[in-house]
């Protein structure tokens, strides 16, 4: 077992599962790239692996998982399903398809990938996830890219609060209202594009460089630590084993409150975030 794995704290989720505080993102890797990345990541100490039907790499990730000796109960494998499965039965079918592609008997967490409000069936999709949870087919359920009113609608309809809402979250894209709602309801914020999608030179921004220098870490480590300090679970994507190890090594230092606030000031410097009311699949 990697020493880094032992150093990664776990987050308790609303419905009783525990997930690691950082994971590996796998978009836009293809099957071959994703399989190799997962094998390296597990060796480095990652246990949270994030994928989606729409990424088209679940089979490759399954091969990477099949190459490891890490016990299944140490892994936390997340996938997400597309809009055509937004019904109670559709979610059951999507779960079965993802498990088959991944070579798993169950998923640790299953998410609605986008709300797709024009289709108007995300509540039915949530009802399907609640059934999966009650039947023990998943350990946790959640959403991706959902707004506060949409989250409230799911809770009102079922009484079941999502474990996670996976959103675009970085120093460039803050959403205090949504994060406050998450905190109020115990929903974990999972950050996709946690390093800013390579846009507007986030890792060269002055407050990031200052924090990195102060703690003798890389700029990426400083931003990932900022994510942790803000209560988010980041899922950075990389295929580089050295960078994987660096990204995981963010639990031995803390940013000062002033450093967090300075990095917060980058909000809005990279244009608009992806709009879940207009985009989705």
C-alpha positions as CSV (number, residue, x, y, z in Angstrom):
1,X,0.0,0.0,0.0
2,X,1.3,3.5,-0.9
3,X,2.2,5.8,2.0
4,X,0.3,8.5,0.0
5,X,-2.9,6.4,0.2
6,X,-2.6,6.2,4.0
7,X,-2.2,10.0,4.1
8,X,-5.5,10.8,2.2
9,X,-8.3,11.6,4.6
10,X,-11.8,10.2,4.0
11,X,-14.9,12.3,3.8
12,X,-18.1,10.8,5.3
13,X,-21.1,11.2,3.0
14,X,-24.7,11.8,3.7
15,X,-25.8,8.2,3.0
16,X,-23.1,6.6,5.1
17,X,-20.2,5.9,2.7
18,X,-16.7,7.3,2.9
19,X,-14.9,8.8,-0.1
20,X,-11.2,9.9,-0.4
21,X,-10.6,13.6,-0.3
22,X,-8.9,13.7,-3.7
23,X,-9.2,11.5,-6.8
24,X,-8.2,11.0,-10.4
25,X,-10.2,12.6,-13.2
26,X,-10.2,10.7,-16.6
27,X,-11.7,13.1,-19.1
28,X,-10.8,13.2,-22.1
29,X,-8.6,10.1,-21.9
30,X,-9.4,7.2,-24.3
31,X,-9.5,3.6,-23.2
32,X,-5.8,3.0,-23.6
33,X,-4.7,6.2,-21.9
34,X,-7.3,5.8,-19.1
35,X,-6.3,2.2,-18.4
36,X,-2.6,3.2,-18.1
37,X,-3.4,6.2,-16.0
38,X,-5.5,4.2,-13.5
39,X,-2.8,1.6,-13.1
40,X,-0.3,4.3,-12.3
41,X,-2.7,6.2,-10.1
42,X,-3.5,3.1,-8.0
43,X,0.2,2.5,-7.5
44,X,0.7,6.1,-6.5
45,X,-2.0,5.8,-3.8
46,X,-5.2,7.0,-5.5
47,X,-8.4,5.2,-4.6
48,X,-11.0,7.5,-6.0
49,X,-11.3,7.2,-9.8
50,X,-13.9,9.3,-11.7
51,X,-15.3,8.4,-15.1
52,X,-18.5,8.7,-17.0
53,X,-20.4,6.9,-19.8
54,X,-19.9,10.0,-22.0
55,X,-16.1,9.8,-21.6
56,X,-16.0,6.5,-23.5
57,X,-13.3,5.1,-21.4
58,X,-15.0,2.8,-18.8
59,X,-13.7,-0.3,-20.5
60,X,-10.1,0.9,-20.3
61,X,-10.5,1.9,-16.7
62,X,-11.9,-1.6,-16.0
63,X,-8.7,-3.0,-17.5
64,X,-6.6,-0.7,-15.3
65,X,-8.6,-1.8,-12.2
66,X,-8.1,-5.4,-13.2
67,X,-4.4,-5.0,-13.2
68,X,-4.2,-4.0,-9.5
69,X,-3.9,-6.0,-6.3
70,X,-5.7,-3.2,-4.3
71,X,-8.6,-4.7,-2.5
72,X,-12.0,-3.8,-4.0
73,X,-13.3,-2.4,-0.7
74,X,-10.5,0.2,-0.7
75,X,-11.5,1.6,-4.1
76,X,-14.1,4.3,-4.7
77,X,-15.2,4.1,-8.4
78,X,-17.5,6.8,-9.7
79,X,-19.3,6.9,-13.0
80,X,-22.0,9.2,-14.5
81,X,-24.8,8.5,-16.9
82,X,-26.3,10.4,-19.9
83,X,-29.7,11.9,-20.5
84,X,-31.2,9.0,-22.4
85,X,-31.3,7.1,-19.0
86,X,-33.3,9.7,-17.1
87,X,-36.0,7.4,-15.9
88,X,-36.3,5.0,-13.0
89,X,-35.8,1.9,-15.2
90,X,-33.2,3.8,-17.4
91,X,-31.0,4.3,-14.4
92,X,-31.1,0.6,-13.6
93,X,-30.0,-0.1,-17.2
94,X,-27.3,2.6,-17.1
95,X,-25.9,1.1,-13.9
96,X,-25.8,-2.4,-15.4
97,X,-24.1,-1.1,-18.5
98,X,-21.4,0.8,-16.6
99,X,-20.7,-2.1,-14.3
100,X,-20.3,-4.4,-17.3
101,X,-17.9,-2.0,-19.0
102,X,-15.9,-1.5,-15.8
103,X,-15.9,-5.1,-15.0
104,X,-17.3,-4.4,-11.5
105,X,-20.2,-6.0,-9.6
106,X,-21.2,-2.6,-8.1
107,X,-20.3,1.1,-8.4
108,X,-19.2,3.0,-5.3
109,X,-21.0,6.2,-6.6
110,X,-23.3,6.9,-9.5
111,X,-24.1,10.4,-10.6
112,X,-26.6,12.2,-13.0
113,X,-24.0,13.7,-15.3
114,X,-26.0,16.8,-16.3
115,X,-29.6,18.0,-15.3
116,X,-30.6,18.6,-19.0
117,X,-33.6,20.7,-17.8
118,X,-35.1,20.9,-21.3
119,X,-35.7,17.2,-21.1
120,X,-37.2,17.6,-17.6
121,X,-36.7,14.1,-16.3
122,X,-33.9,14.5,-13.8
123,X,-36.2,13.9,-10.8
124,X,-37.1,10.5,-12.3
125,X,-33.4,9.8,-12.7
126,X,-32.9,10.7,-9.1
127,X,-35.7,8.4,-8.0
128,X,-33.9,5.6,-9.9
129,X,-30.6,6.4,-8.1
130,X,-32.4,6.3,-4.7
131,X,-33.7,2.8,-5.6
132,X,-30.2,1.6,-6.5
133,X,-28.9,2.9,-3.2
134,X,-31.7,1.2,-1.2
135,X,-31.0,-2.1,-3.1
136,X,-27.2,-1.9,-2.2
137,X,-26.1,-1.6,-5.8
138,X,-24.2,1.6,-5.1
139,X,-22.7,3.0,-1.9
140,X,-23.4,6.6,-2.7
141,X,-25.4,8.7,-5.2
142,X,-25.2,12.2,-6.4
143,X,-25.4,14.8,-9.2
144,X,-23.1,16.7,-11.4
145,X,-23.6,20.2,-12.6
146,X,-26.8,20.7,-10.7
147,X,-28.0,24.2,-9.6
148,X,-29.4,25.0,-6.1
149,X,-33.0,25.0,-7.2
150,X,-32.5,21.6,-9.0
151,X,-30.9,20.1,-5.9
152,X,-33.8,21.3,-3.8
153,X,-36.2,19.8,-6.2
154,X,-34.6,16.4,-5.8
155,X,-34.6,16.6,-2.0
156,X,-38.3,17.8,-2.0
157,X,-39.3,14.9,-4.3
158,X,-37.6,12.1,-2.4
159,X,-36.4,13.2,1.0
160,X,-32.9,11.9,0.0
161,X,-30.1,14.4,-0.1
162,X,-27.3,13.8,-2.7
163,X,-24.0,12.7,-1.3
164,X,-22.1,14.8,-3.9
165,X,-22.6,17.5,-6.5
166,X,-19.7,17.5,-8.9
167,X,-19.3,21.0,-10.3
168,X,-16.8,23.2,-12.2
169,X,-14.9,24.7,-9.4
170,X,-11.6,26.4,-9.3
171,X,-10.2,29.8,-8.3
172,X,-11.6,31.1,-11.6
173,X,-15.1,29.8,-11.0
174,X,-16.5,30.3,-7.5
175,X,-20.1,29.9,-6.6
176,X,-20.6,30.8,-2.9
177,X,-24.4,30.4,-3.0
178,X,-24.1,26.8,-4.3
179,X,-21.3,26.0,-1.9
180,X,-23.3,27.4,1.0
181,X,-26.3,25.2,0.0
182,X,-23.9,22.2,-0.2
183,X,-22.6,22.9,3.3
184,X,-26.0,23.4,4.7
185,X,-27.2,20.0,3.4
186,X,-24.0,18.0,3.9
187,X,-23.4,17.7,0.2
188,X,-19.8,17.2,-0.7
189,X,-18.5,19.6,-3.5
190,X,-16.5,17.6,-6.0
191,X,-14.4,19.8,-8.2
192,X,-14.0,19.0,-11.9
193,X,-11.4,21.1,-13.7
194,X,-9.9,21.9,-10.3
195,X,-6.8,23.4,-11.9
196,X,-8.7,25.7,-14.2
197,X,-8.7,23.6,-17.4
198,X,-5.3,25.1,-18.4
199,X,-7.0,28.4,-19.1
200,X,-5.7,31.9,-18.4
201,X,-2.5,30.6,-16.8
202,X,-3.9,29.8,-13.4
203,X,-0.7,28.2,-12.3
204,X,1.3,31.3,-13.1
205,X,-1.1,33.7,-11.2
206,X,0.7,35.8,-8.6
207,X,-1.3,34.5,-5.5
208,X,-0.8,30.9,-6.5
209,X,2.9,31.4,-7.0
210,X,3.2,33.2,-3.7
211,X,1.5,30.4,-1.8
212,X,3.5,27.7,-3.6
213,X,6.8,29.5,-2.7
214,X,5.8,30.0,0.9
215,X,5.1,26.3,1.4
216,X,7.8,25.0,-1.0
217,X,5.3,23.2,-3.2
218,X,4.3,23.3,-6.9
219,X,1.7,25.8,-8.0
220,X,-0.7,22.9,-8.8
221,X,-0.2,21.6,-5.2
222,X,-1.1,25.1,-3.9
223,X,-4.3,25.2,-6.0
224,X,-5.3,21.6,-5.0
225,X,-4.7,22.5,-1.3
226,X,-6.9,25.6,-1.9
227,X,-9.6,23.2,-3.0
228,X,-9.2,21.1,0.1
229,X,-9.2,24.3,2.3
230,X,-12.5,25.3,0.7
231,X,-14.0,21.9,1.5
232,X,-14.0,20.5,-2.1
233,X,-12.8,17.1,-3.3
234,X,-10.7,17.8,-6.4
235,X,-10.3,15.2,-9.2
236,X,-7.4,16.5,-11.3
237,X,-6.6,14.7,-14.5
238,X,-3.1,13.7,-15.5
239,X,-1.4,10.8,-17.2
240,X,2.0,11.7,-15.8
241,X,3.0,9.4,-12.9
242,X,5.2,12.1,-11.3
243,X,2.5,14.6,-11.4
244,X,0.0,12.1,-10.0
245,X,2.2,11.7,-7.0
246,X,2.6,15.5,-6.6
247,X,-1.2,16.1,-6.9
248,X,-1.8,13.5,-4.2
249,X,0.7,15.0,-1.8
250,X,-1.3,17.9,-0.6
251,X,-2.1,16.9,3.0
252,X,1.2,17.8,4.7
253,X,0.7,21.5,4.6
254,X,-2.1,24.1,5.1
255,X,-2.6,27.5,3.4
256,X,-3.0,30.5,5.6
257,X,-6.5,32.1,5.5
258,X,-4.9,35.1,3.8
259,X,-3.5,32.9,1.1
260,X,-6.9,31.3,0.5
261,X,-8.5,34.7,0.2
262,X,-5.8,36.0,-2.2
263,X,-6.4,33.0,-4.5
264,X,-10.2,33.6,-4.2
265,X,-9.6,37.0,-5.8
266,X,-8.9,35.2,-9.1
267,X,-12.6,34.5,-9.4
268,X,-14.0,35.7,-12.8
269,X,-10.6,35.9,-14.5
270,X,-11.3,33.2,-17.1
271,X,-14.7,34.0,-18.5
272,X,-18.0,32.2,-17.9
273,X,-18.3,28.7,-16.5
274,X,-20.2,26.0,-18.4
275,X,-23.9,26.7,-18.1
276,X,-25.8,23.6,-17.0
277,X,-29.1,25.2,-18.1
278,X,-27.9,25.2,-21.7
279,X,-25.3,22.4,-21.9
280,X,-25.5,18.7,-21.1
281,X,-25.6,15.2,-22.2
